[in-house]
Amino acid sequence: MKLDRRAKYTRDTLKDSLIELMKDQPIQKITVKALCEKADINRATFYGHYENIESLLSEIENDFYTSVNDVFAGSTNIQYDIYSILVNILNRIKQQSELCTVLVSPYGNKNFLESLLNMVYERAVVHMEQRFPHAKRIQLERTYGFFAHGSVNIIVNWIQTGLVEPPEEIATFIIGLMEEGLRSFRKTRFENTAFR
């Protein structure tokens, strides 16, 4: 359902106001009253759009996931370059740095980035299966989980330190660590296939 201009403005104002409030306090402590005062919107208008503050935050996160998912649009190739996907995700994070800084803060959603990286889970595991056909699926799934958690920590640190390095540098660092870890699956230590 497409929103009219007024409804879109109202929702955007509420989203911006919630992000501002979450810079100083956890979502559990933010009241509808405080949010409406910040947004200069009455409570009836808020409840006309959202059931509660959590549903507003959920929409903010889903909007971001949708923008990241656009990275895959038009690509049906399961081997779509993991490096390029990661760079695109990091670029989206940098473009929406204020939102992402709040979401990875102590007041945000701890699972936000993990959910983001899980969007490429199946592609990455299938890609690894093709590279290492002798490896068991469960081993590759666990390996991806290990990489995803480590990548989240790197990305959180990158966000919290001001997103100074370009996304390509962070992606290269993460992929380099992954490649070193994948050595354990190689039949020969000098196999040349890589994520990019």
Order of alpha helices (4+ residues) and beta strands (2+ residues): alpha-alpha-alpha-alpha-alpha-alpha-alpha-alpha-alpha-alpha
